[in-house]
Amino acid sequence: MEKGTTLLLGLPGVAVSRVERRDDGTRVVHLVTAGEYAGLCPRCGVVSTSHKEAVVTGPRDIPYGTDGLKLVWHKHRWRCRNIDCPLQTFTESIPQVPPRRRTTGRLRSAVAHAVACNRSVAEVAAENGVGWSTVQACVDEHTDQVLTEPAPTPVLGIDETRRGKPQWRLDPLTHRWVRVDRWDTGFVDLHGEQGLLGQAEGRTSATVTGWLALRSQTFREAIRYVVIDPAASYRAAITPDLLPNAQLVVDHFHLVRLANDTVTTVRRRVTWELRNRRGRKVDPEWANRRRLLTGRERLRPKAFAAMWNELLTHDPTGQILAAWIAKEELRTLLASARQQAAPHVIRARLHDFYAWCAGTDIPEVHKLAGTIDAWWPQTLLFLHTGLTNARTEGINRVVKSVGRRACGFRNPHNHRRRVRLVCTRRHRRASAIDRHAPC
């Protein structure tokens, strides 16, 4: 009976002497130290035969079942007779419950992994019947073991994430209240399974160079591609001196977003020019605003015909449809990466996009064409490699979720540690790095 109960408890180093149930349903498990650990000095390893006194402790363990479970450990204090040992007396201990510990190792591991699965510390503490500080200490211990120096990766993703809501702070020089947006720049492994490699406060060139400068020379030399959104500050930070073998790749999602913003800006401006007011539900351009942002292949024929005919009739300038066609030409160009188009097809699609933009007199469309021209080397590299920041955007969602689960962090350092702990899960590998030779 005792042997089976001991095996059911599964706590190496102790044996179950008896189990009793209280009136409230709580089961009290009385433990004794197993023979191999009785009188064993934790410092020198010598078994003592000089008994000093009996000690009773109640270490916390993982919950078992729906009723409460309480451990009562009946152990002894011994005198260490080894003259070379600095300990004069010691209490029996086991690997799961080291000296001066009041929780089992499997409980500490369980609560740390629960928080690493993006659960709040307070929630995990209440579920396991321990204090908030106990769970936080377990998380800190687990974090120190897991969060090591990132390993080299050939593909690095960089993107920014806002940390909480904007704040108003008093400027000590001007004595005026200024709005402060708190941003963190994240660095993600887009090729392996490391997930989030780290974060740095800010979203400037100095932020990127500062984080990369702290990495080893081997880490920087291993990077072949850096995937970013069209941000001039990030582009300025990636230099041959810092990353000698790296090439910049622009994320196509942000380019499509710029095209959609262009269509929206043109639609709003035309509405003001035609009606001297904002758009309303009765206006065709406002009623079709969602269709204008939807890809041509995703529109049903009836919906596309309704949008085209209504805008053709009620927009005498034709600027909205012209901006929409420019957006679709850009999407067709970017689709070359998915279709693995030949170099001459890419050049033809690029010519069609520039020719259409140049044939209009819409300043927003000209600005979009200028942006594509400024980022064309990075865009062309995307068309050949197919690398995107999709995994980085997914991690950004997890970063925001961590902040919401914890109801905010007062310490940015703790925030970044918790975020990286949650984001070190296994990820699917990115697509192949190289598919074609550059044009």
NUKE-76629 format. One record per atom (N, C-alpha, C): x, z, y; residue in one letter. Coordinates in steps of 0.1 Angstrom, whole numbers, padded with zeros to 4 digits, always signed. Layout:
BEGIN
XZYa...
This chain:
BEGIN
+0008+0000-0012m+0000+0000+0000m+0009+0000+0013m+0018+0009+0013e+0027+0010+0024e+0036-0003+0026e+0040-0008+0014k+0048-0020+0015k+0040-0032+0020k+0028-0034+0015g+0020-0044+0020g+0016-0043+0035g+0014-0031+0040t+0011-0029+0054t+0023-0031+0062t+0035-0028+0057t+0047-0031+0065t+0049-0046+0066t+0047-0053+0055l+0048-0067+0056l+0038-0073+0065l+0026-0068+0066l+0016-0073+0075l+0020-0071+0089l+0026-0059+0092l+0030-0057+0106l+0041-0066+0110l+0051-0069+0101g+0061-0079+0103g+0071-0075+0114g+0074-0062+0115l+0084-0058+0125l+0096-0053+0117l+0107-0061+0116p+0119-0057+0108p+0125-0045+0114p+0129-0036+0105g+0136-0024+0108g+0128-0011+0108g+0115-0013+0107v+0106-0001+0106v+0096-0003+0094v+0091+0008+0089a+0082+0008+0078a+0069+0016+0083a+0058+0011+0078v+0045+0018+0081v+0043+0030+0072v+0041+0042+0078s+0039+0053+0070s+0024+0056+0068s+0016+0054+0078r+0001+0055+0077r-0005+0048+0088r-0018+0045+0087v-0026+0039+0097v-0039+0047+0099v-0043+0050+0111e-0055+0057+0114e-0063+0050+0124e-0076+0052+0125r-0085+0046+0135r-0091+0057+0143r-0091+0055+0156r-0097+0064+0166r-0112+0061+0167r-0118+0070+0175d-0132+0069+0177d-0136+0056+0185d-0127+0052+0194d-0129+0040+0202d-0126+0027+0195d-0121+0028+0182g-0118+0016+0175g-0103+0012+0175g-0095+0019+0182t-0081+0016+0183t-0074+0021+0170t-0066+0012+0165r-0059+0015+0153r-0045+0020+0157r-0041+0032+0151v-0028+0038+0154v-0020+0036+0142v-0009+0029+0143v+0001+0026+0132v+0013+0035+0134v+0015+0044+0125h+0026+0053+0125h+0038+0047+0117h+0049+0047+0124l+0061+0040+0119l+0072+0050+0117l+0081+0046+0107v+0094+0053+0105v+0105+0043+0104v+0117+0047+0107t+0128+0038+0107t+0132+0035+0093t+0135+0022+0091a+0139+0018+0078a+0153+0023+0075a+0156+0024+0062g+0169+0031+0058g+0181+0024+0064g+0182+0011+0065e+0194+0005+0070e+0197+0007+0084e+0187+0012+0092y+0188+0015+0106y+0188+0030+0109y+0185+0038+0099a+0185+0053+0102a+0199+0058+0104a+0201+0064+0115g+0214+0070+0118g+0225+0060+0122g+0221+0048+0124l+0231+0037+0128l+0234+0037+0143l+0246+0040+0147c+0250+0040+0161c+0249+0026+0166c+0242+0024+0177p+0241+0010+0183p+0254+0006+0190p+0263+0015+0193r+0275+0011+0200r+0287+0008+0190r+0289+0017+0181c+0301+0015+0172c+0297+0011+0158c+0284+0012+0154g+0279+0008+0141g+0282+0018+0130g+0287+0030+0133v+0289+0040+0123v+0276+0048+0120v+0273+0050+0107v+0261+0058+0103v+0264+0072+0104v+0256+0079+0112s+0258+0094+0114s+0249+0102+0104s+0254+0113+0101t+0247+0123+0092t+0244+0136+0100t+0247+0136+0113s+0244+0148+0121s+0231+0147+0128s+0221+0152+0123h+0207+0151+0130h+0206+0161+0141h+0201+0157+0152k+0199+0165+0164k+0184+0169+0166k+0175+0160+0167e+0161+0163+0169e+0153+0151+0166e+0140+0154+0165a+0130+0143+0162a+0124+0138+0175a+0121+0125+0176v+0116+0118+0188v+0105+0110+0184v+0094+0109+0193v+0083+0101+0190v+0081+0092+0203v+0081+0079+0200t+0079+0069+0211t+0067+0059+0207t+0062+0053+0217g+0051+0043+0215g+0054+0029+0221g+0062+0021+0214p+0066+0008+0220p+0054-0001+0220p+0053-0009+0230r+0042-0019+0231r+0045-0031+0222r+0035-0036+0216d+0036-0048+0207d+0026-0058+0210d+0027-0070+0204i+0017-0081+0206i+0003-0076+0201i-0007-0080+0208p-0021-0077+0203p-0023-0082+0189p-0032-0075+0182y-0035-0079+0168y-0050-0077+0166y-0058-0088+0165g-0072-0086+0164g-0079-0083+0177g-0092-0080+0175t-0100-0077+0187t-0099-0062+0192t-0096-0053+0182d-0095-0039+0186d-0081-0036+0191d-0080-0025+0197g-0066-0021+0202g-0057-0017+0191g-0044-0019+0193l-0034-0015+0183l-0023-0008+0191l-0020+0004+0186k-0010+0013+0192k+0000+0017+0181k+0013+0015+0185l+0024+0019+0176l+0029+0033+0180l+0031+0041+0170v+0037+0054+0171v+0049+0055+0162v+0061+0055+0168w+0073+0054+0161w+0079+0068+0160w+0080+0073+0148h+0087+0087+0145h+0101+0084+0141h+0110+0087+0151k+0124+0085+0148k+0132+0097+0151k+0145+0096+0151h+0154+0108+0152h+0165+0105+0162h+0170+0115+0168r+0182+0115+0176r+0193+0121+0168r+0205+0113+0169w+0217+0117+0160w+0229+0119+0169w+0238+0126+0164r+0251+0128+0170r+0261+0119+0164r+0268+0111+0173c+0278+0102+0168c+0291+0109+0166c+0296+0109+0154r+0308+0116+0150r+0321+0108+0151r+0320+0095+0156n+0331+0087+0158n+0338+0091+0171n+0350+0095+0170i+0357+0100+0182i+0360+0089+0192i+0361+0077+0187d+0364+0065+0196d+0351+0060+0203d+0339+0064+0199c+0327+0059+0204c+0323+0067+0217c+0320+0060+0228p+0316+0067+0240p+0303+0074+0240p+0295+0071+0230l+0282+0077+0228l+0283+0090+0221l+0278+0101+0227q+0278+0114+0220q+0265+0115+0212q+0254+0111+0217t+0241+0111+0210t+0234+0098+0212t+0226+0095+0202f+0218+0082+0203f+0205+0084+0195f+0195+0075+0199t+0183+0075+0193t+0182+0062+0184t+0175+0063+0173e+0174+0052+0164e+0168+0040+0171e+0173+0028+0168s+0168+0016+0174s+0169+0004+0164s+0162-0006+0167i+0162-0018+0158i+0163-0030+0168i+0167-0042+0162p+0169-0054+0171p+0157-0057+0179p+0145-0055+0174q+0133-0058+0182q+0130-0048+0193q+0135-0036+0191v+0133-0026+0202v+0147-0020+0204v+0155-0025+0213p+0168-0020+0216p+0167-0006+0223p+0178+0001+0225p+0178+0013+0232p+0172+0012+0246p+0164+0022+0250r+0158+0023+0263r+0147+0012+0265r+0143+0005+0255r+0132-0005+0256r+0119+0002+0252r+0108-0002+0258r+0095+0003+0255r+0086-0009+0250r+0092-0021+0248t+0084-0032+0244t+0092-0039+0233t+0085-0045+0223t+0091-0052+0213t+0096-0066+0217t+0106-0071+0210g+0112-0084+0214g+0102-0095+0213g+0093-0095+0203r+0083-0105+0202r+0072-0105+0212r+0069-0093+0218l+0060-0092+0229l+0067-0098+0242l+0079-0095+0244r+0086-0100+0256r+0087-0115+0255r+0089-0120+0243s+0090-0135+0241s+0076-0141+0243s+0066-0135+0238a+0052-0140+0239a+0048-0141+0253a+0050-0130+0261v+0045-0130+0275v+0053-0140+0283v+0066-0142+0280a+0074-0151+0288a+0070-0165+0285a+0067-0169+0273h+0062-0182+0270h+0048-0185+0275h+0040-0174+0276a+0026-0176+0282a+0027-0179+0297a+0036-0173+0304v+0038-0176+0318v+0045-0190+0319v+0053-0193+0310a+0059-0207+0311a+0049-0218+0308a+0038-0214+0302c+0027-0224+0301c+0018-0224+0312c+0023-0220+0324n+0015-0220+0337n+0003-0211+0337n+0006-0199+0333r-0004-0188+0334r+0001-0178+0344r-0008-0171+0351s-0003-0161+0361s+0002-0149+0354s+0011-0142+0361v+0017-0130+0355v+0007-0119+0354v-0002-0118+0364a-0013-0107+0363a-0022-0110+0351a-0025-0122+0348e-0034-0126+0337e-0028-0122+0324e-0015-0126+0322v-0008-0123+0310v-0006-0108+0308v-0003-0101+0319a-0001-0086+0318a-0014-0079+0314a-0026-0083+0319a-0038-0077+0315a-0042-0080+0301a-0039-0092+0296e-0042-0096+0282e-0034-0088+0272e-0021-0085+0276n-0013-0078+0266n-0012-0063+0269n-0019-0058+0278g-0019-0043+0281g-0006-0038+0286g+0001-0045+0294v+0014-0040+0300v+0013-0042+0315v+0022-0037+0323g+0022-0038+0337g+0027-0052+0342g+0024-0055+0355w+0029-0067+0361w+0044-0068+0361w+0050-0057+0365s+0065-0057+0366s+0072-0059+0352s+0065-0054+0342t+0071-0056+0328t+0071-0071+0324t+0060-0078+0327v+0059-0092+0324v+0069-0100+0333v+0070-0096+0345q+0079-0103+0354q+0093-0102+0350q+0097-0090+0345a+0110-0088+0340a+0113-0096+0328a+0103-0097+0319c+0104-0106+0307c+0106-0121+0311c+0098-0125+0321v+0099-0139+0326v+0113-0141+0332v+0118-0132+0340d+0132-0133+0345d+0142-0134+0335d+0141-0126+0324e+0151-0126+0314e+0150-0140+0306e+0138-0144+0304h+0137-0157+0297h+0141-0169+0305h+0139-0168+0318t+0143-0179+0327t+0158-0180+0328t+0165-0168+0328d+0180-0169+0329d+0186-0175+0316d+0179-0174+0305q+0184-0181+0293q+0180-0195+0292q+0169-0199+0297v+0164-0213+0296v+0170-0222+0307v+0170-0217+0319l+0173-0226+0330l+0189-0227+0331l+0194-0236+0325t+0209-0238+0325t+0212-0249+0335t+0224-0252+0336e+0228-0263+0345e+0223-0276+0339e+0217-0285+0347p+0211-0297+0341p+0222-0306+0335p+0219-0313+0324a+0228-0322+0318a+0227-0336+0325a+0238-0344+0323p+0238-0357+0330p+0226-0366+0325p+0221-0374+0334t+0210-0383+0330t+0213-0397+0337t+0210-0408+0331p+0212-0421+0337p+0202-0424+0348p+0190-0419+0347v+0179-0422+0357v+0174-0409+0363v+0175-0409+0377l+0171-0397+0384l+0160-0401+0394l+0149-0393+0393g+0138-0394+0402g+0138-0384+0413g+0135-0388+0426i+0135-0379+0437i+0122-0381+0445i+0116-0369+0448d+0103-0370+0455d+0101-0356+0461d+0093-0356+0472e+0090-0343+0479e+0077-0337+0475e+0075-0324+0477t+0063-0317+0474t+0061-0307+0485t+0049-0306+0491r+0046-0296+0501r+0044-0282+0494r+0050-0272+0499r+0049-0259+0493r+0039-0250+0502r+0027-0250+0497g+0016-0243+0504g+0011-0250+0516g+0003-0243+0524k-0003-0249+0536k+0007-0248+0547k+0005-0256+0558p+0013-0255+0570p+0011-0242+0576p+0022-0237+0583q+0022-0224+0589q+0025-0226+0604q+0020-0216+0612w+0023-0216+0626w+0033-0204+0629w+0045-0208+0635r+0055-0198+0637r+0059-0198+0652r+0063-0186+0657l+0067-0185+0671l+0082-0189+0672l+0084-0199+0681d+0098-0204+0683d+0104-0194+0693d+0116-0188+0688p+0122-0177+0697p+0128-0183+0709p+0131-0196+0710l+0137-0202+0722l+0126-0206+0732l+0116-0213+0728t+0106-0218+0737t+0094-0208+0738t+0094-0198+0729h+0083-0188+0729h+0069-0195+0728h+0069-0206+0720r+0056-0213+0718r+0054-0214+0703r+0041-0214+0699w+0038-0215+0685w+0039-0230+0680w+0047-0232+0670v+0049-0245+0664v+0044-0246+0650v+0040-0257+0646r+0035-0259+0632r+0047-0263+0623r+0048-0256+0612v+0059-0258+0603v+0053-0261+0589v+0058-0273+0584d+0054-0278+0571d+0066-0275+0561d+0063-0267+0551r+0073-0263+0541r+0073-0274+0530r+0085-0280+0528w+0086-0290+0518w+0098-0287+0509w+0096-0291+0496d+0107-0290+0486d+0109-0304+0480d+0122-0307+0478t+0126-0320+0472t+0129-0317+0457t+0122-0325+0448g+0124-0323+0434g+0133-0334+0428g+0141-0330+0418f+0149-0339+0411f+0145-0339+0396f+0142-0351+0391v+0136-0352+0378v+0144-0361+0369v+0145-0358+0357d+0151-0366+0347d+0141-0376+0342d+0143-0389+0345l+0133-0400+0342l+0137-0407+0329l+0147-0402+0322h+0152-0409+0310h+0151-0400+0298h+0156-0388+0299g+0156-0379+0288g+0144-0369+0288g+0146-0357+0283e+0135-0348+0281e+0138-0335+0288e+0146-0335+0299q+0149-0323+0306q+0138-0320+0316q+0130-0330+0320g+0119-0327+0330g+0125-0324+0344g+0121-0314+0350l+0125-0311+0364l+0139-0305+0363l+0149-0311+0370l+0163-0306+0370l+0165-0296+0380l+0157-0296+0391g+0159-0286+0401g+0152-0290+0414g+0151-0281+0423q+0145-0283+0436q+0154-0278+0447q+0152-0284+0459a+0159-0279+0471a+0149-0279+0483a+0151-0269+0491e+0142-0268+0503e+0145-0278+0513e+0134-0285+0518g+0135-0295+0528g+0133-0309+0521g+0132-0319+0530r+0131-0333+0525r+0139-0343+0534r+0151-0339+0537t+0160-0347+0545t+0172-0352+0537t+0180-0360+0543s+0192-0365+0536s+0201-0354+0533s+0202-0344+0541a+0211-0332+0539a+0206-0325+0526a+0193-0324+0524t+0187-0317+0513t+0192-0324+0500t+0191-0337+0499v+0195-0345+0487v+0210-0344+0485v+0218-0346+0495t+0233-0345+0494t+0237-0331+0490t+0231-0321+0496g+0235-0307+0493g+0232-0304+0478g+0221-0308+0473w+0218-0305+0459w+0228-0313+0449w+0230-0326+0452l+0238-0334+0444l+0253-0330+0445l+0257-0324+0456a+0271-0320+0458a+0274-0308+0449a+0263-0300+0446l+0265-0288+0438l+0267-0292+0423l+0263-0304+0419r+0264-0308+0405r+0279-0312+0402r+0282-0314+0390s+0295-0318+0386s+0298-0332+0388s+0311-0336+0388q+0314-0350+0390q+0309-0358+0378q+0309-0353+0366t+0304-0360+0355t+0289-0363+0356t+0282-0353+0362f+0267-0355+0364f+0265-0366+0374f+0272-0367+0384r+0270-0377+0395r+0274-0391+0390r+0285-0391+0382e+0290-0404+0377e+0281-0410+0367e+0273-0402+0360a+0264-0407+0349a+0251-0413+0354a+0248-0411+0367i+0236-0416+0372i+0237-0431+0375i+0229-0439+0369r+0229-0453+0372r+0218-0458+0381r+0206-0451+0381y+0195-0455+0389y+0189-0443+0395y+0185-0444+0408v+0178-0433+0415v+0165-0439+0420v+0154-0434+0415v+0140-0439+0418v+0135-0430+0429v+0131-0436+0441i+0125-0429+0452i+0113-0437+0457i+0106-0430+0466d+0095-0437+0474d+0102-0443+0486d+0095-0452+0493p+0102-0458+0505p+0104-0448+0516p+0114-0439+0514a+0118-0429+0524a+0132-0432+0529a+0133-0434+0542a+0147-0437+0548a+0156-0426+0546a+0151-0414+0547s+0160-0402+0546s+0167-0401+0532s+0159-0404+0521y+0164-0404+0508y+0174-0416+0505y+0170-0427+0511r+0179-0439+0509r+0193-0436+0516r+0193-0430+0527a+0205-0427+0534a+0214-0417+0527a+0208-0409+0518a+0216-0399+0511a+0223-0405+0499a+0218-0416+0493i+0224-0421+0481i+0235-0431+0486i+0247-0426+0486t+0259-0434+0490t+0269-0436+0479t+0277-0446+0479p+0287-0447+0469p+0297-0436+0468p+0300-0429+0479d+0309-0417+0478d+0302-0406+0470d+0289-0404+0471l+0283-0393+0464l+0279-0397+0450l+0273-0409+0448l+0269-0414+0435l+0275-0428+0433l+0287-0429+0428p+0295-0442+0427p+0288-0452+0419p+0281-0448+0408n+0275-0458+0399n+0260-0460+0400n+0254-0454+0411a+0239-0454+0412a+0234-0466+0420a+0222-0471+0416q+0215-0481+0423q+0201-0476+0426q+0196-0479+0438l+0183-0474+0443l+0172-0483+0437l+0161-0477+0433v+0149-0484+0428v+0137-0477+0436v+0129-0486+0442v+0118-0481+0449v+0105-0480+0440v+0097-0470+0441d+0086-0469+0433d+0075-0478+0438d+0069-0486+0429h+0060-0496+0433h+0046-0490+0436h+0043-0478+0431f+0030-0472+0435f+0029-0470+0450f+0040-0465+0456h+0040-0463+0471h+0039-0476+0478h+0044-0487+0473l+0043-0500+0480l+0028-0505+0479l+0022-0503+0468v+0008-0506+0467v+0000-0497+0477v+0004-0485+0478r-0003-0476+0487r-0002-0480+0501r+0010-0485+0505l+0012-0490+0519l+0003-0502+0521l+0002-0511+0511a-0007-0522+0512a-0022-0518+0514a-0026-0508+0507n-0040-0503+0508n-0042-0496+0522n-0032-0489+0527d-0032-0483+0540d-0033-0494+0551d-0026-0505+0548t-0027-0517+0558t-0041-0522+0558t-0048-0524+0547v-0062-0529+0547v-0071-0519+0554v-0069-0506+0551t-0078-0496+0558t-0076-0496+0573t-0063-0497+0577t-0061-0497+0592t-0067-0509+0598t-0066-0521+0592v-0072-0533+0598v-0087-0532+0598v-0093-0527+0588r-0107-0525+0587r-0112-0516+0598r-0106-0505+0601r-0110-0496+0611r-0108-0502+0625r-0097-0509+0627r-0095-0515+0640r-0105-0526+0643r-0108-0534+0633v-0118-0545+0635v-0132-0539+0638v-0135-0528+0631t-0148-0521+0634t-0149-0517+0648t-0138-0511+0654w-0138-0507+0668w-0139-0518+0677w-0132-0529+0674e-0133-0541+0683e-0146-0548+0683e-0153-0548+0671l-0166-0555+0670l-0177-0546+0675l-0177-0533+0672r-0188-0524+0675r-0186-0513+0684r-0173-0511+0688n-0169-0501+0698n-0173-0487+0692n-0172-0485+0680r-0175-0472+0673r-0169-0472+0659r-0170-0460+0653r-0165-0459+0639r-0175-0466+0630r-0170-0469+0617g-0179-0475+0608g-0190-0466+0603g-0201-0472+0600r-0213-0466+0594r-0217-0472+0581r-0227-0466+0575k-0231-0471+0562k-0238-0485+0563k-0243-0488+0574v-0250-0501+0576v-0240-0512+0579v-0227-0509+0581d-0217-0519+0584d-0211-0524+0570d-0211-0538+0569p-0206-0543+0556p-0192-0539+0553p-0183-0539+0563e-0169-0535+0560e-0168-0521+0556e-0177-0512+0561w-0176-0498+0556w-0182-0497+0542w-0193-0504+0540a-0200-0503+0527a-0191-0509+0516a-0181-0517+0519n-0172-0523+0509n-0158-0518+0509n-0157-0506+0515r-0144-0500+0517r-0137-0497+0504r-0145-0493+0494r-0139-0490+0481r-0135-0503+0473r-0143-0513+0475r-0140-0525+0468r-0127-0532+0474r-0125-0530+0487l-0113-0535+0494l-0100-0529+0488l-0101-0516+0483l-0090-0509+0478l-0088-0511+0463l-0098-0518+0457t-0098-0520+0442t-0091-0533+0439t-0083-0533+0428g-0076-0545+0424g-0086-0556+0420g-0082-0568+0423r-0091-0580+0421r-0095-0581+0406r-0086-0578+0397e-0090-0579+0383e-0099-0568+0378e-0101-0557+0386r-0110-0546+0382r-0124-0548+0389r-0125-0558+0397l-0138-0560+0403l-0147-0569+0395l-0159-0565+0393r-0168-0574+0386r-0171-0586+0394r-0174-0598+0388p-0177-0610+0396p-0188-0608+0406p-0198-0601+0403k-0209-0598+0412k-0205-0590+0424k-0197-0579+0421a-0192-0571+0432a-0182-0578+0441a-0174-0586+0435f-0164-0594+0443f-0171-0604+0452f-0181-0611+0447a-0189-0621+0455a-0196-0614+0466a-0202-0602+0464a-0209-0595+0474a-0199-0591+0485a-0188-0586+0482m-0178-0582+0492m-0173-0594+0500m-0170-0604+0493w-0164-0616+0500w-0174-0622+0509w-0187-0624+0505n-0197-0631+0513n-0201-0622+0525n-0202-0609+0523e-0206-0600+0534e-0195-0600+0545e-0182-0599+0541l-0172-0598+0551l-0170-0612+0557l-0172-0622+0550l-0170-0636+0555l-0181-0638+0566l-0193-0632+0564t-0204-0634+0573t-0203-0625+0585t-0199-0613+0584h-0200-0603+0594h-0187-0600+0601h-0176-0606+0596d-0163-0604+0603d-0159-0618+0608d-0162-0621+0620p-0158-0635+0625p-0143-0637+0626p-0136-0626+0628t-0121-0627+0629t-0114-0630+0616t-0120-0626+0605g-0115-0629+0592g-0102-0620+0589g-0100-0610+0597q-0087-0602+0595q-0088-0593+0583q-0100-0588+0580i-0101-0579+0569i-0098-0586+0556i-0104-0597+0554l-0101-0605+0542l-0087-0610+0541l-0081-0613+0553a-0067-0617+0553a-0058-0606+0549a-0061-0594+0553a-0053-0582+0549a-0055-0579+0535a-0067-0581+0530w-0070-0579+0515w-0062-0589+0507w-0061-0601+0511i-0054-0611+0503i-0039-0608+0504i-0034-0603+0515a-0020-0599+0515a-0017-0588+0506a-0026-0579+0505k-0025-0568+0495k-0024-0573+0481k-0033-0582+0478e-0034-0588+0464e-0022-0596+0461e-0016-0603+0471e-0004-0611+0469e+0008-0601+0465e+0008-0590+0472l+0019-0580+0469l+0017-0574+0455l+0004-0571+0451r+0002-0566+0438r+0006-0576+0427r+0003-0589+0430t+0007-0600+0421t+0022-0600+0419t+0029-0598+0430l+0044-0598+0430l+0049-0586+0422l+0043-0574+0424l+0048-0562+0417l+0044-0563+0402l+0034-0570+0399a+0030-0571+0385a+0040-0579+0377a+0050-0585+0383s+0060-0593+0376s+0068-0584+0367s+0069-0571+0371a+0077-0561+0362a+0070-0559+0349a+0056-0557+0350r+0049-0555+0337r+0048-0568+0329r+0048-0579+0335q+0047-0592+0328q+0060-0598+0324q+0071-0591+0328q+0084-0596+0325q+0086-0610+0329q+0082-0613+0342a+0083-0627+0347a+0097-0631+0349a+0099-0644+0348a+0112-0650+0350a+0116-0650+0364a+0129-0651+0367p+0134-0650+0381p+0127-0661+0390p+0125-0673+0386h+0119-0683+0394h+0104-0680+0398h+0097-0673+0388v+0084-0669+0391v+0083-0658+0402v+0093-0649+0401i+0094-0638+0411i+0096-0644+0425i+0105-0654+0425r+0108-0660+0438r+0096-0667+0444r+0089-0674+0435a+0077-0681+0440a+0066-0671+0445a+0064-0660+0438r+0054-0650+0442r+0058-0644+0455r+0071-0641+0457l+0076-0635+0469l+0074-0645+0481l+0076-0658+0478h+0074-0668+0489h+0059-0669+0493h+0050-0668+0483d+0036-0668+0486d+0032-0656+0494d+0037-0644+0492f+0034-0632+0499f+0039-0634+0514f+0052-0638+0516y+0057-0639+0529y+0050-0650+0537y+0047-0661+0530a+0040-0673+0537a+0026-0668+0542a+0019-0661+0533w+0006-0657+0538w+0007-0647+0549w+0016-0637+0549c+0017-0628+0560c+0021-0635+0573c+0030-0645+0571a+0035-0652+0583a+0024-0660+0589a+0015-0665+0581g+0004-0673+0586g-0007-0666+0593g-0007-0653+0593t-0017-0645+0600t-0011-0640+0613t-0020-0636+0622d-0016-0630+0635d-0020-0615+0635d-0019-0608+0624i-0023-0594+0622i-0011-0586+0623i-0009-0577+0632p+0003-0569+0633p+0005-0560+0622p-0006-0554+0616e-0004-0545+0605e+0001-0553+0592e-0003-0565+0590v+0002-0573+0579v+0017-0577+0581v+0020-0580+0594h+0034-0583+0597h+0043-0570+0594h+0038-0559+0597k+0046-0546+0595k+0047-0544+0580k+0037-0547+0572l+0038-0546+0558l+0049-0555+0552l+0049-0568+0557a+0059-0577+0552a+0073-0573+0556a+0074-0567+0568g+0087-0562+0572g+0092-0551+0564g+0083-0542+0559t+0087-0531+0551t+0092-0536+0537t+0085-0546+0532i+0089-0552+0519i+0102-0559+0520i+0105-0565+0532d+0117-0572+0534d+0129-0562+0535d+0126-0550+0542a+0136-0540+0543a+0140-0533+0530a+0130-0533+0521w+0132-0526+0508w+0133-0536+0496w+0135-0549+0499w+0135-0559+0489w+0146-0557+0478w+0158-0553+0481p+0168-0551+0470p+0163-0541+0461p+0158-0530+0466q+0153-0519+0457q+0140-0523+0449q+0132-0531+0456t+0120-0536+0449t+0124-0546+0438t+0133-0555+0441l+0138-0564+0430l+0143-0557+0418l+0150-0546+0421l+0156-0538+0410l+0144-0532+0401l+0134-0528+0408f+0122-0523+0401f+0116-0534+0392f+0115-0547+0397l+0110-0558+0389l+0118-0561+0377l+0131-0558+0377h+0139-0560+0365h+0140-0548+0356h+0139-0536+0361t+0140-0524+0352t+0127-0518+0348t+0117-0520+0357g+0104-0513+0354g+0104-0498+0356g+0114-0493+0362l+0115-0478+0364l+0105-0474+0375l+0098-0463+0373t+0089-0458+0383t+0090-0443+0384t+0084-0437+0394n+0084-0423+0396n+0071-0416+0391n+0065-0423+0381a+0053-0417+0375a+0055-0403+0370a+0066-0401+0363r+0068-0388+0357r+0071-0378+0368r+0077-0382+0379t+0079-0373+0390t+0066-0369+0397t+0057-0379+0398e+0044-0376+0404e+0036-0366+0395e+0037-0368+0382g+0031-0358+0373g+0037-0344+0374g+0050-0343+0376i+0056-0330+0378i+0051-0324+0391i+0050-0332+0401n+0045-0327+0414n+0031-0321+0413n+0023-0327+0404r+0010-0320+0402r+0011-0307+0395r+0021-0305+0386v+0023-0292+0380v+0029-0282+0390v+0037-0287+0399v+0043-0278+0409v+0032-0272+0418v+0022-0280+0422k+0011-0275+0430k+0002-0266+0422k+0001-0269+0409s-0007-0260+0400s-0001-0247+0398s+0012-0246+0398v+0019-0233+0396v+0017-0225+0409v+0017-0231+0421g+0015-0223+0433g+0001-0218+0433g-0009-0226+0429r-0023-0221+0429r-0025-0210+0419r-0019-0211+0407r-0021-0201+0397r-0016-0187+0401r-0005-0188+0409a+0002-0175+0413a-0004-0171+0427a-0013-0178+0432c-0019-0175+0446c-0008-0175+0456c+0002-0183+0455g+0013-0184+0465g+0025-0175+0461g+0036-0179+0466f+0049-0171+0464f+0054-0167+0478f+0058-0155+0479r+0065-0150+0491r+0080-0155+0491r+0086-0155+0480n+0100-0158+0479n+0102-0173+0474n+0107-0182+0482p+0109-0196+0477p+0118-0197+0465p+0128-0188+0464h+0137-0189+0452h+0129-0186+0439h+0120-0176+0440n+0112-0173+0428n+0103-0184+0425n+0098-0191+0436h+0088-0202+0434h+0095-0213+0426h+0107-0217+0431r+0114-0228+0425r+0118-0225+0410r+0122-0212+0407r+0125-0208+0394r+0113-0209+0385r+0102-0204+0389r+0089-0205+0381r+0085-0220+0379r+0087-0228+0389v+0083-0242+0388v+0091-0249+0378v+0104-0247+0378r+0113-0253+0369r+0111-0248+0355r+0108-0235+0353l+0105-0230+0340l+0093-0237+0334l+0082-0239+0342v+0070-0245+0337v+0072-0260+0334v+0081-0266+0342c+0083-0281+0341c+0094-0285+0331c+0099-0276+0323t+0110-0279+0314t+0104-0283+0300t+0091-0287+0299r+0086-0291+0287r+0091-0305+0283r+0088-0309+0270r+0093-0321+0265r+0084-0333+0271r+0091-0343+0274h+0084-0355+0280h+0087-0367+0272h+0078-0377+0273r+0081-0389+0267r+0092-0397+0274r+0100-0404+0267r+0110-0412+0273r+0105-0423+0282r+0112-0426+0292a+0108-0437+0300a+0111-0450+0293a+0106-0461+0299s+0108-0474+0293s+0122-0478+0294s+0126-0489+0288a+0139-0493+0287a+0145-0495+0301a+0157-0492+0303i+0163-0493+0317i+0165-0507+0321i+0171-0515+0312d+0174-0529+0316d+0166-0538+0307d+0159-0548+0313r+0152-0558+0306r+0157-0572+0309r+0162-0574+0321h+0167-0587+0325h+0180-0585+0334h+0187-0595+0335a+0198-0595+0345a+0193-0598+0359a+0199-0592+0369p+0194-0595+0383p+0194-0610+0386p+0185-0613+0395c+0184-0628+0399c+0197-0631+0407c
